[in-house]
Amino acid sequence: MSDYLMAILVEFTGGDFAPDHFVRLGTAALFWGLLIWAAMRQRRHDPQRNRLLLIGFTLGLVRELFMFAVLSLSFSKTIPNALMQPFTKPVEQLLTGVSLVWIASAYLDSLLDARLAGRYLKGGVACLLAAYLATFRGWASFSGSLPEANFHASGYGVTFHLAGAMVLAAALVFLWRVSGWRRTALLVAFGVFFLDDALGLAYGISSESAITVLGSIRHGLHMFGIPVFGYIYGRELWEHHLTAEREALRSRERYQKLVDTIEGIVWEATADTLRFTFVSAQAERLLGYPVSAWLSDPDFCHDRIHPEDRGWVLNICRGMGYDGASRQFEFRMIDAGGGTLWLRNAVSVIAEEGQPPILRGQMFDITERRKMIDSLRESEAKFRSYIEFAPIGAFVVDHLGRYVETNRTGAAMLGYAEAELLDMSIADVLPPEYRETGRQNFERLKEVGSASRESLLVRKDGGLLWVSLQAVKLGHDRYIGFFQDITERKETEQALISAKDAADAANAAKSQFLANMSHELRTPLNGIIGMSGLLMDTDLTPEQLEYAGIALKSSKDLLDLIDELLDFARIEAGKLLFEKRDFNLQTVLKDTIQILSLQAEEKRLQLDWEVEPDVPLHLKGDPGRLAQIIRNIVGNAIKFTRQGGVAVHVSREAEEGGLVTLQLAVTDTGIGIPQEYLGRIFTPFVQVDGSSTRKYSGTGLGLAISNQLAELMGGSINVVSAVGSGSIFRIVLPFEKQEQKPMKNQEGENRTVFFNRDADAPQRARILLAEDHTTNRRVIRMMLNKLGYEADAVANGRDAIKALESTSYDLVLMDCQMPEMNGYDATAVIRDPASHVLDHATPVIALTANAMAGERDKCIEAGMNDYLSKPVLVQDLETVLSKWLEKR
Ligand code: ADP
């Protein structure tokens, strides 16, 4: 601006009092007016500087008006020129000088701002030059010592114009930053002034006429150049220069706001005295002290730091002033309410050339975090003490299984010092043969995150230690485990397992013994029963017949007793096995009750059975055990009934999915059971009539066995009874239904059957008996004859095959255990289509003394059709034969 001003001053301080001076003063006044207008427009952005400018510009305007008044007075000759000159010159000089001082001071104010200093320095220098020229030229014009024409021609004039031209040239360089049309316009304006000065120089050295012509040209140039210059400068001042300052102001405000909104306290302090020179508004919000207190109190920092932290914090800060290194630390300050605040301070040192170092930093409130850390530390300390003094072993390992921590109990259990364990890993306390398993288990723990197992560890002294171990993943790369010594329990377990094995072995031996015994006892019994039966069929005296009858009866009772004891022993030993196979309920009932009907017939009792129509007949289960229960309950009913009858009624109790629960109600009209016995008759060896002269035979085991069988099959037996009128035993048993629906009821639709003994001999058929035991062979052959069958007998499987190759038999009774070739192998040959046996489909009935469970399956698997347990009873033989011969 001063550059422009200088040119103006050159203009309005030069020349004599000619009419064109009014024009020149008018345009100069217009120029000042424009400057004032521009400065007023800027007022709101930087009030201080604009006020100075405004005063400077107004004084410039006053000076023009003053000169205008002086000129007017001079032309009107109101006051003689000679009288005015002594006053006008000092007043004009004074106004010019003061105006320039105000304008310069406005710019000097800007100079304080370091960033703008460079720019205003140029303006300031130009301003001073202009002031100098103004004074010099004004003095030259108004001193009266030099006429105007002479002035231009004088050495002063030449110097003046030369200096003016140089200043304008310099101003052109300064103003090069203006761009576009404004630069062009300014160039023109400066060009004009430059030309004016050039002409001024020429003026001083040319003739009178030339002076007049040149003077006119100069005045014309002034009229054109000054308004253009004033307008451009006004615009420039407003749009460019002050806009930039306004931006700077705004960015300063933005910066302040930003700093104030930063979460932490932004601060600046002197490094030596630690006095705050700046703090952001957050300081007041966080600690409650006003920002002014931070800045005004030189001991603020010292007084507000927590006494425990004060010393070292101040030392650190002061130290930073010397070493210049940045630091971060956490410390406490006392807030306005007297509370303690934890702050994290990040401080750096700003050291500028020739300036004392300052500290700049940011403080964050970390009180909450510190509280959390403190409580974490506290709970960690607690946790550590729990672990350390826990009565169980505890350890922490890393991802390689190396001990990172152990507790004293754990170390003591392993016989190591805690420090020793820290140099070891899990593998070191495992027996060598378990190390690979241990490694795999550890890998699994890493995957799954937890593990629980029993492990064998090796103590430092080589002793073995069984532990129960629980381990969990603690976090990245850490696993914690707890272990308890269970060596004693393990030893007890081991002892128990050995004892159980021994007991199992003993039990197995007992079962084997029982099986053997039953075999050994049944074989001679078979002979006695068979022979007694045959003996009774010969001609005997009544007395002999009675004795033979008693012998037969006793033998049968003995056989029953052996069977029951065997079953009971098996149940007791838990050795009783159950089959699961398809069977027809009606067939089982018919076959079982058919046998019992003989006894009923003998006692002239009515025995009938009925199956409800909705009862499914095709079931899956153990038909042998079902028959055994029915035999026992119905047998008892017949035994304890003198007159009347026994009825078996089968109904469906429940059916769900593939399961059906049946109820078999056995009703008799017998002696009944006294109330007090009802709860006990299922207990082994309990009988109502326990006297030595008992009327009814029996062991007192039948009901106990039946009841346990029913329970093992998932069912139950209950009884209602009244002495003198009879009893009802209800057997409830669940069975699976067969999956495939049978074609049609092959057993016939009639589910109600009444038995009457049919003594007629069945049709004749040829039977082959294979049996190695001579007595048995004789007995069975006699039985067969008695039943009306013809039978050939052989002593082993090989002879049986030979016989079947030459003769076509209707049925084969095959002993299982025979020398040379046993019954299973012989049956396989019969069934083999490649063998020379005439009829491969001949029914084969197994005869075996081995009453153990599974025997039946073994026979059926070998290709046999049915099974008779030795000693063979006539009735059983008759049932089986009629069943299989009927089918032929
Ligand atoms: P056993 O018949 O061999 O004596 P059980 O265990 O079969 O042994 O029967 C135990 C007792 O229960 C019988 O001795 C008898 O006193 C009584 N009892 C069983 N069934 C009946 C019944 N239907 N009527 C009357 N009493 C019965």
Residues whose N, C-alpha, C, O or C-beta is under 5 A from the ligand:
A	BS01	ADP	N636 A637 F640 G670 I671 G672 I673 I681 V686 Q687 V688 D689 S697 G698 T699 G700 L701 G702 L703 A704 S727
